[in-house]
Amino acid sequence: MSRRTPSRFAALLIQAIVGGVISIAVGISIAHADARIVSVADQPVAGNDPASLPNLVARLLPAVVSITTTQATGPVTNHSAPKSSPFEEYFREYFDKRRNNERGSALGSGFIITPDGYVVTNNHVIARATSVRVILNNEKPLNARIVGRDPRADLAVLKVEPEKPLPFVKWGDSDVVRIGHDVIAIGNPFGLSQTVTTGIISARGRHLRNFGGFPGSSFVDFLQTDAAINKGNSGGPLFSLDGKVIGINTAIYSQAGTNAGIAFAVPSNLAVPIVRQLKRYGRTRRGWLGVQIQWVDDDLAKSLGMDSPTGALVANVVAGGPAAKGGVVSGDVIVMFDGKKVPSATRLPQIVAATPVGKSVKVEVLRKNKIVTFTIVLGELEKAAKTGATQNFPKDSVKPDLFPELGLRLGTITPELAKRYKTIVRQGVIVLGVDPQSYSAEKDIKPGDVIVEMDQTPVKEPKELRSLLEKSKESRKTSALFLIQRDESRRFIVIRFKLQ
């Protein structure tokens, strides 16, 4: 049986009609002059069968627009995807194929969110534009002003000046969307305006850096859909079956550069606060905590005395930043932020970024098997990045280094780590994690142990140990002699190298 049957749509599309019926057609945005302005998602469905997909699409189409931009000439250097990324070719063709000898037009999609003419699209659609035009459903073009852009989330807000109120759509709740939910995409693929495709949500929480480092991926948990998305769909809306926007179609993953059944959309709940900031300030104002974090894996969780891997492990703290002022130190695991659980290191930046600048928030960390709570006043990420404060890490801060051949995660001893692991050693390489399947684990090496020497050569930093290890490999050695200190006792241990 087909996935989309009238009975499934009926429950979502039938609305109670109070008073007169307001019919929406192409080019008609509101009812009579004395009627209130409503979004197209609020309007009753016209036709004999109110439960049909065509009627839902008919009322959404007027709020979806095509976008053309006049682009500056010269090489395209401001793609939304970096070199070596699978998305690079997608964006290069997107712009380059639409340039003539002097200037070219890029084609994209967008949607109207207010009756007075605010339009949302992708940043990469208008990134190099010298002029922007929005083409309405009735094919009437309007000159658009760029209100604000956010390259991190690849979003932009435009403003047109219409002669009369425009049809618009409302935001939906992307957090309640589940894998398998039906969705509708409307856009301008290959310049074919008002193209409608359908599909399902095929995955959630996609981080595009896994496919080559898509910018802003740490701030975006993309929705994945199998609805057909192609070049020109960028910036168009992804609708749920109640006619609400639950995503902004942003990218595809395809070796051929055309739809292969995998497309990505920025979730509405992430987009809404960004759009709100762009409308108000013309730019984003993200919250900033001032920490460098890493994932808590099974090994780290075990070494930290945690029941399961969760939260975000603080590797570095920006000197003078909000977290440092609040009392957070390297080695803390952030488990709660402003009343929200922190499930992973990926989620924390998104939660922090969506929190208002200047807000005092409660931050809970796991420190020495105890929960400690701090009150921290958030800074602004954009200002910190502009002044270089985001890289203002203490010289002795730790950034763990992995030594898979030893089954160890190692770091430079800092005052914070020395205090955390209660070590009296002030010189050496401290063990931060141990692979339970490694030879090191068999030799009972534990987090907090300090490697003082390798092959009777003192080591102070992981890079010195790495250099000695590489020399041993070049000499075809398969093991090395390590001097390990734990508390006040030292012992020599021979550790075999794990073959790569």
C-alpha positions in Angstrom: 0.0 0.0 0.0 1.3 3.5 -0.7 2.8 5.4 2.1 0.6 8.4 1.5 -3.1 7.5 1.6 -6.0 9.9 2.0 -6.8 8.5 5.4 -3.4 9.5 6.7 -3.6 13.0 5.4 -7.2 13.4 6.7 -6.2 13.5 10.3 -3.7 16.3 9.6 -5.5 18.4 7.1 -9.1 18.6 8.1 -9.8 21.9 9.9 -12.9 23.3 11.6 -14.3 26.2 9.4 -15.8 29.0 11.5 -17.6 31.7 9.5 -16.9 32.2 5.8 -14.4 30.1 3.8 -11.3 32.0 2.7 -9.9 30.6 -0.6 -6.3 31.1 -1.5 -5.2 31.0 -5.2 -2.0 32.0 -6.9 -1.4 35.7 -6.5 -4.1 36.2 -3.8 -2.6 36.8 -0.4 -5.5 37.7 2.0 -9.2 37.8 2.0 -11.2 41.1 1.9 -9.6 44.3 3.2 -11.6 44.1 6.4 -10.4 40.6 7.2 -7.4 39.8 9.4 -4.2 38.8 7.8 -3.5 35.1 8.3 -0.8 32.7 7.3 -1.4 30.3 4.5 -1.0 27.5 7.0 -4.0 28.9 9.0 -6.4 28.9 6.0 -9.1 26.3 5.5 -8.5 24.0 2.5 -10.6 24.7 -0.6 -12.1 22.1 -2.8 -14.4 19.1 -2.4 -11.7 17.0 -0.7 -10.1 18.9 2.2 -8.0 15.9 3.0 -6.0 15.8 -0.2 -2.3 16.6 -0.6 -3.0 18.8 -3.7 -5.1 21.2 -1.6 -2.4 21.4 1.1 0.2 22.2 -1.6 -2.1 24.8 -3.2 -2.3 26.8 0.0 1.5 26.6 0.6 2.7 27.5 -2.9 1.9 31.3 -2.7 4.4 31.7 0.2 7.3 30.0 -1.6 9.5 32.2 -3.8 12.3 31.9 -6.3 15.5 34.0 -5.8 17.8 35.3 -8.4 21.0 37.2 -7.7 23.5 39.1 -9.8 26.9 37.8 -8.9 30.3 39.5 -9.0 32.7 38.1 -11.5 35.9 36.3 -10.7 36.7 33.0 -9.0 34.2 31.8 -6.4 36.0 31.8 -3.1 33.1 32.2 -0.7 31.4 28.8 -1.1 29.4 27.5 1.8 31.6 24.3 1.6 35.4 24.2 1.9 37.9 22.7 -0.4 38.1 18.9 -0.2 34.5 18.7 0.8 32.0 16.6 -1.2 29.8 19.8 -1.1 32.5 21.9 -2.9 31.5 20.7 -6.4 27.8 21.2 -5.6 28.3 24.9 -4.7 30.9 25.5 -7.4 28.6 24.3 -10.1 25.7 26.2 -8.4 27.5 29.5 -8.9 29.9 28.9 -11.9 27.3 27.5 -14.3 25.2 30.7 -13.9 27.9 33.2 -14.7 28.5 34.8 -18.1 31.5 36.8 -19.1 30.7 39.7 -16.9 28.0 38.8 -14.4 25.8 35.9 -13.7 22.7 35.0 -11.8 22.5 32.4 -9.1 19.1 30.7 -8.7 17.7 29.6 -5.3 14.6 29.3 -3.3 13.1 31.0 -0.2 9.8 31.5 1.7 7.9 34.4 3.1 7.6 34.5 6.9 5.7 37.8 7.4 3.0 39.6 5.3 5.2 42.7 5.1 7.8 40.9 3.1 10.5 39.1 5.2 12.0 36.2 3.3 14.2 33.3 4.5 16.8 31.6 2.3 20.3 30.1 2.5 23.3 32.3 2.9 25.1 30.5 0.0 22.3 31.6 -2.3 23.1 35.3 -1.8 26.7 35.2 -0.5 28.3 36.9 -3.5 25.3 38.9 -4.7 25.5 42.5 -5.9 21.7 42.5 -6.2 18.9 40.2 -5.2 15.4 39.7 -6.6 12.6 37.7 -5.2 10.1 36.2 -7.7 6.7 35.7 -6.2 4.3 32.8 -7.0 2.5 35.1 -9.5 5.9 35.5 -11.2 6.2 39.2 -10.2 9.8 40.0 -9.3 10.6 42.3 -6.4 13.9 43.9 -5.5 15.2 42.6 -2.2 17.4 44.0 0.5 19.7 41.7 2.5 18.7 42.2 6.1 21.3 39.8 7.6 23.4 36.7 6.9 24.7 33.8 9.1 27.4 31.7 7.3 27.7 29.4 10.3 24.2 28.0 9.9 24.0 29.0 6.2 20.9 31.2 6.7 19.9 34.6 5.4 17.0 37.0 5.8 15.8 39.3 2.9 13.2 42.1 2.8 11.0 43.1 -0.1 8.5 45.9 -0.2 5.2 44.5 -1.5 2.2 46.6 -2.7 -0.1 44.6 -0.5 0.3 42.0 2.3 1.9 38.8 1.1 0.9 35.2 1.9 3.3 33.7 4.5 4.0 30.4 6.3 4.5 29.7 10.0 7.3 27.8 11.7 6.8 24.3 13.0 8.5 22.4 15.8 11.4 20.4 14.4 12.0 18.8 17.8 8.9 16.7 17.6 9.6 15.5 14.0 10.5 11.8 14.0 12.3 9.6 11.6 9.6 8.3 9.1 7.4 11.5 9.3 6.2 12.6 5.8 7.5 15.9 4.5 7.0 18.2 1.5 9.7 20.2 -0.2 8.9 23.2 -2.4 11.5 25.1 -4.4 13.2 26.1 -7.6 15.4 23.2 -8.8 17.2 23.9 -12.0 15.2 27.1 -12.4 11.9 25.2 -12.5 9.9 27.3 -10.0 7.2 25.9 -7.7 8.4 22.3 -7.9 7.0 20.1 -5.2 8.5 16.8 -4.0 7.6 14.6 -1.1 9.4 12.1 1.1 10.1 11.3 4.7 12.6 12.3 7.4 15.2 9.7 6.9 17.5 10.7 9.8 18.1 13.4 12.4 21.1 15.0 14.0 23.4 14.8 11.0 26.7 16.7 11.3 28.0 17.4 7.9 31.6 17.7 9.0 31.5 13.9 8.9 31.3 14.3 5.1 34.2 16.7 4.7 33.9 19.7 7.1 30.7 21.6 6.2 31.1 25.1 7.9 29.0 25.6 11.0 28.4 21.9 11.5 29.1 22.2 15.2 26.1 24.6 15.4 23.7 22.5 13.2 22.0 19.1 13.7 20.7 18.7 10.2 17.5 16.9 9.4 18.0 14.4 6.6 15.3 13.7 4.0 14.8 11.5 0.9 12.5 14.2 -0.7 14.1 15.1 -4.0 16.3 18.1 -3.5 18.4 19.5 -6.4 20.4 22.6 -7.3 18.1 25.6 -6.9 16.2 24.0 -4.0 18.6 25.7 -1.6 16.8 28.0 0.8 13.4 26.5 0.2 11.1 25.2 2.9 10.6 21.7 4.1 7.0 21.3 5.4 5.4 18.9 7.8 1.9 17.7 6.9 0.3 20.5 9.0 1.7 23.1 6.6 4.4 24.3 9.0 8.1 24.9 8.1 10.2 22.4 10.0 13.4 22.8 7.9 15.3 24.9 5.4 16.6 22.8 2.5 20.4 23.4 2.4 22.5 20.7 0.8 22.6 17.4 -0.9 25.1 14.6 -0.7 25.7 13.2 -4.2 28.7 12.1 -6.3 26.9 13.2 -9.4 25.8 16.6 -8.0 22.1 15.8 -8.4 19.6 14.1 -6.1 20.6 10.7 -4.8 18.0 10.4 -2.0 20.1 12.2 0.7 19.4 15.8 1.4 19.9 18.0 4.5 17.8 20.8 6.0 18.5 23.2 8.9 15.9 22.4 11.6 13.3 25.2 12.3 14.0 25.3 16.0 17.6 26.2 15.3 16.7 28.6 12.5 14.0 30.6 14.4 16.3 32.3 16.9 18.9 33.0 14.2 16.2 34.6 11.9 14.9 36.6 14.9 18.4 38.0 15.6 19.1 38.7 11.9 15.8 40.7 11.7 16.6 42.6 14.9 20.4 43.2 14.7 21.3 42.4 11.1 23.7 39.8 12.4 23.8 36.9 14.9 24.6 37.3 18.6 25.4 33.8 19.9 26.1 32.9 23.5 29.8 32.1 24.3 31.1 30.0 27.1 34.8 30.1 26.4 35.8 26.4 26.5 37.3 23.9 24.2 35.5 20.6 24.6 35.8 16.9 23.5 33.6 13.9 23.4 33.4 11.6 26.4 33.9 8.1 25.1 33.6 4.8 26.9 37.3 4.9 28.0 37.0 8.4 29.4 33.7 7.7 31.1 35.2 4.8 32.8 38.3 6.7 33.9 36.1 9.6 35.2 34.0 7.2 37.2 30.9 7.8 35.0 28.2 5.2 34.5 27.9 6.0 30.8 29.5 8.4 28.3 27.6 11.7 28.4 28.3 15.4 28.7 31.2 17.4 27.3 34.7 17.1 28.7 36.4 20.5 29.1 39.9 20.2 27.5 40.8 23.9 27.6 39.4 27.0 29.2 39.8 30.4 27.6 41.7 32.7 30.0 39.5 35.5 31.1 36.4 33.9 29.4 33.0 33.4 30.9 33.7 29.8 32.0 37.0 30.7 33.6 35.5 33.6 35.5 32.7 31.2 36.7 35.1 28.6 38.0 35.1 25.9 35.3 38.5 24.2 34.9 40.1 21.7 32.5 38.9 18.2 33.3 35.4 19.2 34.3 32.5 17.4 32.4 29.6 19.7 31.6 26.4 17.7 32.1 23.8 20.5 32.5 23.6 23.9 31.0 20.8 26.4 31.8 18.5 23.6 32.9 19.1 21.5 29.8 20.9 18.2 29.7 24.1 18.0 27.7 24.1 14.6 26.0 27.3 15.1 24.1 30.1 17.5 23.1 28.2 18.1 19.8 25.1 19.4 21.5 26.7 21.8 23.9 27.8 24.5 21.4 24.2 24.5 20.0 22.7 25.0 23.4 25.1 27.7 24.3 24.8 29.5 20.9 21.0 29.7 21.3 21.2 31.2 24.8 20.9 35.0 25.0 24.2 37.0 25.3 24.6 38.3 28.9 22.3 35.8 30.5 23.3 34.3 33.8 23.1 30.6 33.5 23.5 27.6 35.9 26.2 25.2 34.7 26.6 21.8 36.3 29.8 19.9 36.0 31.1 16.5 37.1 34.3 17.0 39.1 35.9 14.2 41.1 32.7 12.2 41.0 30.7 15.1 42.4 28.3 17.5 40.8 29.4 21.1 41.2 27.2 24.1 40.0 28.4 27.4 38.8 26.7 30.6 37.7 28.2 32.0 34.5 27.4 35.1 32.6 27.6 34.3 28.9 29.7 36.4 26.5 29.1 36.9 22.7 30.7 34.5 20.4 31.0 36.9 17.4 32.8 39.6 19.5 35.1 37.1 21.1 36.0 35.7 17.6 36.6 39.2 16.2 39.0 40.1 19.0 40.7 36.7 19.0 39.6 35.9 22.5 38.3 32.5 21.4 41.9 31.3 21.0 43.1 32.8 24.3 44.0 29.5 25.9 46.5 29.3 28.8 49.9 28.1 27.6 49.8 25.2 30.1 46.3 24.1 29.1 46.0 20.5 28.0 44.9 19.1 24.7 44.9 15.3 24.9 47.0 13.4 22.3 46.1 9.9 21.2 48.6 7.1 21.1 46.7 4.2 19.7 49.8 2.0 19.4 50.1 2.3 23.2 46.4 2.3 23.9 46.8 5.6 25.7 45.4 9.1 25.7 48.1 11.4 27.1 48.5 15.1 28.0 50.9 17.6 29.5 50.7 18.0 33.2 48.8 21.2 34.2 48.0 22.5 37.7 44.4 21.6 37.1 45.2 18.0 36.1 47.8 17.6 38.9 45.1 18.7 41.4 42.4 16.5 39.8 44.5 13.3 39.9 46.2 14.3 43.1 49.7 13.7 41.7 52.8 15.2 43.2 54.7 14.9 39.9 55.2 18.2 38.1 57.2 16.9 35.1 56.2 14.2 32.7 53.3 13.1 30.5 50.1 12.3 32.3 47.8 9.4 31.4 44.2 10.6 30.7 42.7 7.5 29.2 43.5 3.8 28.7 42.1 1.4 26.1 40.8 -1.5 28.1 41.8 -3.9 25.3 45.4 -2.6 25.2 48.7 -4.0 26.5 48.9 -0.9 28.7 45.7 -1.9 30.4 47.2 -5.4 31.0 50.1 -3.7 32.7 47.7 -1.9 35.0 48.4 1.6 33.7 45.6 3.9 34.9 44.5 7.6 34.3 46.6 9.8 36.6 49.8 7.8 36.1 52.7 9.9 34.9 55.2 8.7 32.2 58.5 10.1 33.4 60.8 8.4 30.9 60.7 6.4 27.7 63.8 4.2 27.0 65.6 6.1 29.8 65.0 9.5 28.2 63.0 12.0 30.2 59.8 13.3 28.6 57.9 16.4 29.5 55.3 16.7 26.7 53.4 14.2 24.5 55.2 15.5 21.4 58.5 14.4 22.9 57.1 11.0 23.6 55.8 10.8 20.0 59.3 11.6 18.6 60.8 8.8 20.7 58.1 6.4 19.7 58.6 7.1 16.0 62.4 6.6 16.3 61.7 3.2 18.0 59.4 2.2 15.1 62.1 3.2 12.6 64.5 0.9 14.4 62.0 -1.9 14.0 61.4 -2.1 17.8 58.1 -3.5 18.9 58.3 -2.4 22.6 59.8 0.3 24.8 60.7 0.7 28.4 58.7 3.2 30.3 59.2 4.7 33.8 55.8 5.2 35.4 55.1 7.1 38.6 51.9 6.7 40.7 51.6 8.6 43.9 55.1 8.4 45.5 56.2 5.2 43.8 57.9 4.6 40.5 58.2 1.4 38.4 59.5 0.4 35.0 57.1 -1.2 32.6 57.7 -2.7 29.1 54.9 -1.8 26.8 54.5 -3.6 23.5 53.4 -1.5 20.5 50.1 -2.4 18.9 50.5 -3.1 15.2 48.6 -0.6 13.0 
